[in-house]
């Protein structure tokens, strides 16, 4: 059976005299300006530009006489984020690459689908992620039903692109034989283990031809498979659907198409059908229903980079300005995810590592609070959130059960789930006396409901109410990030205990900052944190018998409010043990 390859999707054929336009001095000059962008201070660019007219006319002459021969590629290994072999062209060859793309790109751009986002003007990583989030909401009907994602990666894509297949795709559009000769010269300059296969990773032409080559797959997915929710970025692509069986069928058909028509293989480990609710790794981010995060390996990689830069900075091998440029670029990248806490940590880390010059400013706390709220909500099912919305309107469990046509026990289970994830206060859901009574009968968070009920000996308290209070206990004992515990302790203890002792507060805050800088990813329970603060950080933590010596939180708020309104003077108020270190 013969391979069927054709560029579809519209777009006019290129004229036969394209090569003349490519060789024009104006096109070569424009190509030079594009090639030097961001590299104006490089020595090889300065040298080329010093005799710009001579160099461009020399290139023009070589192209017109068909004697142009690219120089050998400079190859090096890059291990960021994974080991890749990068081939770097000489600057004069890069000018040629831009000249080629200037001419042929407009004709192929018309045939590309909208949802191809790599190496295209007005597209890019973040546009692809926005499109993914839009498709996710659309397929799941606002995250109200279970949906799936087919995530596919092509194995060793750039190393396995077949030149003959690429020529068969290009030739119907490019009728100019001289231009095809130049394209073949550029592609053959890359030496590979398999003759006639592979493109150098790093060349502009390779990036463009990668899109042209996989446009065949784009057309197949959109027009043959009718995959409406399809997104591709180079060799990474996803398809969203609410039926996983359909996605498994798509995977088989795509695998067959790639093998038969493009001589490509799908990566067996990276090509799979995933549940949208569990989060999808895509283009360096982890995408969830209500938020997105940076991949942990990317976070660790950048922090290692900062440590290396600190070493070089201390050895005076790198300037602070260069480090700031890299740092601000990373901050801009991660700001597209819900990373307030992480960025705040990075800022502290940077100002500690590189103390010279103006410190980087911290970010708005409101964004962080919104992130915490969304990330907690993401742990809950949509049905639970619906129950919460009705509760906020003043509906009791019985009313919610009738309105939603669910069992009363189910509604109470939703309450317990909301309480455990700090979305609902148990003190708003149940009478305070009942809560205190139940709390006194609970020995641990793993205590069975039956045992608690037996110890209560109160028929007015049901299992559902006990379950809610038990969820409250679990929420207090949940393992959380140490930064969460530090913020909690500062707000609920340091501020109240040392409100009139700013020096002591400052000392404790500095201890917390130093500890959090070196233990960003540490998690523990609240009790463990309190014990650790007391025994290792020497933060003032009172025994139970001495807690009464401090004013209550309510009293503290009243005093603080009175001070702010200038109704009382600071010297007139002396809380018990306020000056205790």
C-alpha positions in Angstrom: 0.0 0.0 0.0 1.5 3.4 -1.0 2.0 6.2 1.4 -0.5 9.1 1.0 0.9 12.4 1.8 -0.6 15.7 0.8 -0.7 19.2 2.3 -4.3 20.1 2.8 -6.1 23.0 4.4 -5.9 25.6 1.6 -3.2 28.1 0.7 -1.9 29.1 -2.8 1.1 27.4 -4.4 4.3 29.3 -4.4 5.4 30.9 -7.7 8.2 29.3 -9.7 10.6 32.3 -9.4 10.9 32.3 -5.6 14.6 31.7 -5.7 15.2 35.1 -7.3 13.3 36.7 -4.4 15.4 34.7 -1.9 18.7 35.9 -3.4 17.7 39.6 -3.4 19.9 41.9 -1.3 16.8 43.2 0.5 15.7 39.7 1.6 19.2 38.9 2.8 19.5 42.2 4.7 16.1 41.5 6.4 17.3 37.9 7.2 20.5 39.4 8.8 18.4 41.7 11.1 16.3 38.8 12.2 19.4 36.5 12.8 21.2 39.1 14.9 18.1 39.8 17.2 19.2 39.3 20.8 22.8 38.7 19.8 24.0 42.2 18.9 26.8 42.1 21.4 28.2 38.7 20.3 31.7 38.9 18.7 30.7 36.9 15.6 27.8 39.3 14.9 29.9 42.4 15.4 32.5 41.0 12.9 29.9 40.1 10.3 28.2 43.5 10.6 31.5 45.4 10.3 31.6 44.3 6.7 27.9 43.8 6.2 27.5 44.7 2.6 30.5 42.7 1.5 29.3 39.6 3.4 25.8 39.8 2.1 26.9 40.3 -1.5 29.2 37.3 -1.1 26.3 35.2 0.1 24.1 36.5 -2.7 26.8 35.5 -5.3 27.1 32.0 -3.9 23.4 31.5 -4.0 23.0 32.8 -7.5 25.8 30.6 -8.8 24.5 27.6 -6.8 27.9 27.3 -5.1 26.7 27.9 -1.6 27.9 25.4 0.9 27.1 25.6 4.6 29.9 25.3 7.1 30.0 22.3 9.5 27.7 22.4 12.5 29.0 23.1 16.0 27.6 20.3 18.2 27.3 20.4 22.0 25.3 18.5 24.7 22.6 20.4 26.6 21.2 18.8 29.8 18.4 21.2 30.6 15.7 19.9 31.2 16.9 16.6 29.6 19.9 15.5 27.6 19.8 16.9 24.1 22.3 17.1 21.3 22.2 20.7 19.9 23.7 21.6 16.6 24.6 25.2 16.1 25.1 26.7 12.6 27.6 29.4 11.7 26.1 32.9 11.7 26.3 33.3 7.9 24.3 30.1 7.5 21.7 31.4 10.0 21.2 34.4 7.7 20.5 31.9 4.9 18.0 30.0 7.1 16.1 33.2 7.8 16.2 34.1 4.2 14.6 30.8 3.2 11.9 31.1 5.9 11.1 34.7 4.8 10.2 33.4 1.4 8.4 30.1 1.9 6.8 30.6 5.4 3.8 32.7 4.1 2.7 30.0 1.7 2.7 27.2 4.3 1.3 29.3 7.1 -2.1 29.4 5.3 -2.3 25.6 5.4 -1.5 25.3 9.1 -4.4 24.6 11.5 -5.2 27.1 14.2 -4.3 24.8 17.1 -0.7 24.3 16.1 1.2 26.6 18.5 5.0 26.1 18.0 7.3 28.5 16.2 4.5 30.6 14.9 3.8 34.4 15.2 1.1 35.1 17.7 1.2 31.6 19.1 3.5 30.0 21.7 3.5 28.0 25.0 1.1 30.1 27.0 -1.4 30.4 24.1 -1.4 26.6 23.9 -2.1 26.3 27.6 -4.9 28.9 27.4 -6.4 26.8 24.6 -6.1 23.6 26.6 -7.9 25.2 29.6 -10.7 26.4 27.3 -11.0 22.9 25.8 -11.0 21.4 29.3 -13.9 23.6 30.4 -15.8 22.9 27.2 -15.4 19.1 27.2 -16.2 18.7 30.9 -19.1 21.1 30.8 -17.5 23.4 33.3 -15.9 20.4 35.1 -19.3 18.9 35.9 -18.5 15.6 34.2 -15.6 13.2 33.9 -13.3 13.9 30.9 -10.1 12.4 29.5 -7.0 13.5 27.7 -5.0 11.6 25.1 -1.4 12.9 25.6 1.0 11.8 22.9 4.7 12.3 22.3 6.7 11.3 19.2 9.8 9.3 19.9 13.1 11.0 18.9 11.2 13.3 16.5 13.9 15.5 15.2 16.3 12.5 14.7 13.8 10.5 12.8 12.3 12.9 10.3 12.6 11.3 6.9 14.0 13.7 4.2 12.3 12.0 1.3 8.9 12.3 2.9 9.6 15.9 3.8 10.6 16.6 0.1 7.3 15.0 -1.1 5.4 17.4 1.2 7.4 20.5 0.1 7.6 19.9 -3.6 3.9 20.2 -4.4 3.9 23.7 -2.9 7.4 24.8 -4.0 7.7 24.6 -7.7 11.1 26.2 -7.8 13.9 23.6 -8.4 16.7 25.9 -7.2 14.9 26.6 -3.9 14.4 22.9 -3.4 18.2 22.4 -4.1 19.0 24.9 -1.3 16.6 23.2 1.1 18.3 19.8 0.4 21.8 21.4 0.9 20.7 22.7 4.3 19.2 19.4 5.4 22.1 17.3 4.2 24.6 19.4 6.2 23.4 17.5 9.4 25.3 14.2 9.8 23.3 11.5 11.4 23.7 7.8 12.1 20.9 7.1 9.6 21.4 8.5 6.2 18.6 10.7 4.9 16.9 11.1 8.3 17.0 13.7 11.0 17.2 17.5 11.4 19.6 19.5 13.6 17.9 20.6 16.8 18.5 24.4 17.0 18.2 25.5 13.4 15.4 27.9 12.4 14.7 25.8 9.3 14.4 22.7 11.4 11.7 24.3 13.6 9.8 25.4 10.5 10.1 22.0 8.7 9.0 20.3 11.9 5.7 22.2 11.6 5.4 21.4 7.9 6.1 17.7 8.4 3.6 17.3 11.3 1.0 19.4 9.5 0.1 16.2 7.8 -0.8 14.7 11.2 -2.7 17.9 12.1 -4.9 17.6 9.0 -5.4 13.9 9.7 -6.5 14.5 13.3 -8.8 17.4 12.4 -10.4 16.2 9.1 -10.2 12.4 9.2 -10.5 11.7 12.9 -12.7 14.8 13.5 -10.8 15.5 16.7 -12.3 18.9 17.6 -10.3 19.4 20.8 -6.8 18.8 19.4 -3.7 20.9 20.3 -0.1 20.4 19.1 3.2 22.0 20.2 6.1 20.6 18.0 5.9 16.8 18.7 3.8 17.1 21.9 0.0 17.0 21.3 -3.2 16.3 23.2 -6.8 15.5 22.3 -9.6 16.0 24.9 -12.8 14.0 24.9 -15.4 12.8 27.4 -15.1 9.2 26.2 -11.8 7.4 26.9 -12.7 4.6 24.5 -12.8 7.1 21.7 -9.4 8.4 22.7 -7.9 4.9 22.8 -9.2 4.4 19.2 -7.7 7.8 18.2 -4.4 6.6 19.6 -4.4 3.5 17.5 -5.3 5.4 14.3 -2.7 8.1 14.9 0.0 5.4 15.6 -0.9 3.7 12.3 -0.9 7.0 10.4 2.5 8.1 11.8 4.1 4.7 11.1 2.7 4.3 7.6 2.7 7.9 6.2 5.4 9.7 8.2 7.7 6.9 9.3 7.4 8.0 13.0 6.9 6.1 16.2 4.9 7.2 19.2 6.7 7.2 22.5 5.3 4.1 24.4 5.7 5.6 27.9 4.6 9.2 27.1 1.6 8.3 25.0 -1.4 7.5 27.2 -5.0 8.4 28.1 -5.3 10.3 31.4 -8.1 11.5 33.6 -8.5 15.3 33.4 -9.3 15.5 37.1 -5.9 14.2 38.2 -4.0 17.0 36.5 -2.2 16.9 33.1 1.4 17.6 32.5 1.7 19.8 29.4 4.5 22.1 28.2 6.2 22.4 31.6 3.1 23.0 33.7 0.8 20.7 35.6 -2.8 21.7 34.6 -5.7 21.1 37.1 -9.3 22.0 37.0 -9.0 25.3 38.9 -5.3 26.0 38.9 -2.0 25.2 37.4 1.4 24.5 38.9 5.0 24.3 37.7 6.5 20.9 37.4 8.6 19.9 40.4 11.6 18.9 38.3 11.6 22.4 36.7 11.5 24.0 40.1 14.4 21.9 41.4 16.4 22.6 38.3 16.1 26.4 38.6 17.0 26.3 42.3 20.1 24.3 41.5 20.9 26.9 38.8 20.6 29.7 41.5 23.0 27.8 43.7 25.5 27.5 40.8 25.1 31.2 40.1 25.8 32.0 43.7 29.0 30.2 43.5 30.0 32.0 40.3 28.9 35.3 41.8 31.1 34.8 44.9 34.0 33.9 42.6 33.3 37.1 40.5 32.7 35.0 37.4 29.2 36.4 36.7 27.7 39.8 37.3 24.6 40.5 39.4 22.9 42.1 36.4 23.2 38.9 34.4 21.7 36.9 37.3 18.9 39.4 37.7 18.1 39.0 34.0 17.8 35.2 34.3 15.9 35.5 37.6 13.3 37.9 36.3 12.8 35.7 33.2 12.0 32.7 35.4 9.7 34.8 37.6 7.8 36.0 34.5 7.5 32.3 33.3 6.2 30.9 36.6 3.8 33.8 37.1 1.6 32.2 34.5 0.8 29.5 37.1 -0.5 29.8 40.6 2.9 30.2 42.2 2.6 33.2 44.6 4.1 31.3 47.6 6.9 29.9 45.4 7.7 33.3 43.9 7.8 34.8 47.4 10.3 32.1 48.5 12.4 32.7 45.4 12.5 36.4 46.1 13.8 35.8 49.7 16.3 33.3 48.3 17.6 35.7 45.7 17.9 38.6 48.1 19.8 36.3 50.5 22.2 34.9 47.8 22.9 38.2 46.0 22.6 41.0 48.5 24.2 43.8 46.3 22.1 46.4 44.6 18.3 46.9 44.8 16.4 43.9 46.3 13.7 42.3 44.3 10.3 43.2 45.7 7.7 40.7 47.0 4.3 40.2 45.4 0.7 40.9 46.4 -0.7 38.7 49.2 -4.2 38.7 47.7 -3.1 36.5 44.7 -1.6 34.0 47.1 -4.8 33.8 49.2 -6.9 33.3 46.0 -4.5 30.5 45.0 -4.9 28.8 48.4 -8.6 28.9 48.1 -8.6 27.5 44.5 -6.2 24.8 45.3 -8.3 23.6 48.2 -11.4 23.7 46.1 -9.7 21.6 43.4 -9.5 18.8 45.9 -13.3 18.6 46.0 -15.7 17.0 43.6 -18.1 19.2 41.7 -21.1 17.7 43.6 -19.6 18.7 46.9 -19.1 22.3 45.6 -22.8 22.4 44.6 -23.8 21.4 48.2 -21.5 24.2 49.5 -23.2 26.8 47.4 -26.6 25.9 48.7 -25.3 25.9 52.3 -24.0 29.5 51.8 -27.5 30.4 50.8 -28.7 29.3 54.3 -30.0 25.8 53.4 -29.8 23.0 56.0 -28.7 19.4 55.1 -32.3 18.2 54.8 -33.3 21.1 52.4 -30.1 20.5 50.3 -30.9 16.8 50.0 -34.5 17.6 48.7 -33.3 20.3 46.3 -30.5 18.2 44.8 -32.4 14.9 45.0 -29.7 13.1 47.1 -29.8 11.3 50.4 -29.4 13.3 53.6 -26.4 11.2 54.6 -24.8 12.2 51.3 -25.3 15.9 52.0 -23.7 15.4 55.5 -20.8 13.6 53.9 -20.3 16.6 51.7 -20.3 18.8 54.8 -17.6 16.6 56.3 -15.5 16.8 53.1 -15.8 20.6 53.0 -14.8 20.9 56.6 -11.8 18.6 56.1 -10.5 20.7 53.3 -11.1 24.0 55.1 -13.9 25.2 52.8 -16.5 25.2 55.6 -16.2 26.0 59.3 -17.5 23.4 61.6 -18.6 26.2 63.9 -21.0 27.4 61.2 -22.4 24.0 60.4 -23.1 22.7 64.0 -24.1 24.2 67.4 -21.0 25.1 69.5 -22.1 23.1 72.5 -22.4 19.9 70.4 -19.0 20.5 68.9 -17.3 20.9 72.3 -19.1 17.8 73.6 -18.0 15.6 70.6 -14.4 17.0 70.8 -14.1 15.9 74.4 -15.0 12.3 73.4 -12.6 12.0 70.4 -9.3 10.3 71.2 -7.7 10.6 67.8 -8.5 11.3 64.1 -8.7 7.5 63.5 -11.2 6.9 66.2 -14.2 4.9 64.9 -17.6 6.7 64.8 -19.2 3.9 66.8 -16.7 4.2 69.7 -17.2 8.0 69.9 -21.0 7.5 69.9 -20.8 5.0 72.7 -18.6 7.4 74.8 -21.0 10.3 74.2 -24.1 8.6 75.7 -26.2 11.3 74.1 -29.0 10.3 71.7 -29.4 13.9 70.4 -26.0 13.7 68.7 -26.1 11.6 65.5 -23.3 9.9 63.5 -23.3 12.7 60.8 -22.5 15.4 63.4 -19.8 13.2 64.8 -18.3 12.7 61.3 -18.2 16.5 60.7 -16.4 17.1 64.0 -14.0 14.3 63.2 -13.3 15.9 59.8 -12.5 19.1 61.7 -9.9 17.2 63.8 -8.5 15.7 60.6 -8.2 19.2 59.0 -6.1 20.3 62.0 -3.8 17.3 61.7 -3.4 17.2 58.0 0.1 17.2 56.7 0.8 20.7 55.2 3.7 22.6 53.8 5.8 24.3 56.5 5.2 27.7 55.0 1.5 27.2 55.7 2.3 26.5 59.3 4.6 29.5 59.6 1.9 31.9 58.3 -0.6 30.3 60.7 1.7 30.7 63.7 2.6 34.3 62.9 -1.0 35.3 62.7 -2.4 33.3 65.6 0.5 33.4 68.1 3.3 35.8 67.3 1.1 38.8 66.7 -1.0 38.2 69.7 1.7 37.3 72.1 4.2 39.9 71.1 2.1 42.6 69.7 3.7 45.1 72.1 7.2 43.6 71.7 8.2 44.2 68.1 11.9 43.3 68.7 11.0 39.9 69.9 8.6 39.5 66.9 11.4 40.5 64.5 13.8 37.9 66.0 11.2 35.1 65.6 10.3 36.2 62.1 13.9 36.1 61.0 14.3 32.6 62.4 11.2 31.5 60.4 12.5 33.1 57.2 15.9 31.4 57.5 14.2 28.0 58.2 11.7 28.4 55.4 14.3 29.4 52.8 16.2 26.1 53.3 13.1 23.9 53.8 10.6 25.1 51.1 9.1 21.7 50.3 9.1 20.3 53.9 5.7 19.1 55.1 4.5 18.2 58.6 1.5 18.2 60.9 0.6 21.2 63.0 1.5 19.5 66.3 4.9 18.5 64.8 5.5 22.0 63.7 4.7 23.6 67.1 6.9 21.0 68.8 9.7 21.7 66.3 9.4 25.5 66.7 9.6 25.2 70.5 12.5 22.7 70.7 14.7 23.5 67.7 14.0 27.1 66.6 13.5 28.4 70.2 10.3 30.1 69.2 8.2 30.9 72.3 5.5 28.3 72.7 3.5 28.3 76.0 2.5 25.2 77.9 -1.2 24.6 78.3 -1.3 25.9 81.9 0.3 29.2 80.9 -1.9 30.0 77.9 -4.4 31.7 80.1 -1.8 34.3 81.0 -2.2 35.7 77.5 -5.2 37.8 76.4 -7.6 35.9 74.2 -7.8 36.5 70.5 -11.1 38.3 70.8 -9.7 40.6 73.5 -6.6 41.2 71.4 -8.7 42.3 68.4 -10.7 44.7 70.5 -7.5 46.3 71.9 -5.9 46.5 68.5 -9.0 48.2 67.0 -9.1 50.7 69.9 -5.5 51.6 69.4 -5.9 52.1 65.7 -8.9 54.4 66.4 -6.8 56.3 69.0 -9.4 55.7 71.7 -6.7 54.4 74.0 -3.0 54.9 74.4 -0.5 52.1 74.0 1.1 52.7 77.4 -2.4 52.2 79.1 -2.6 48.6 77.8 -0.2 46.0 79.1 -1.3 42.4 78.3 -0.2 39.8 80.7 3.3 38.4 79.8 3.5 40.6 76.8 7.1 41.3 77.2 8.1 37.7 77.8 10.8 36.7 75.3 
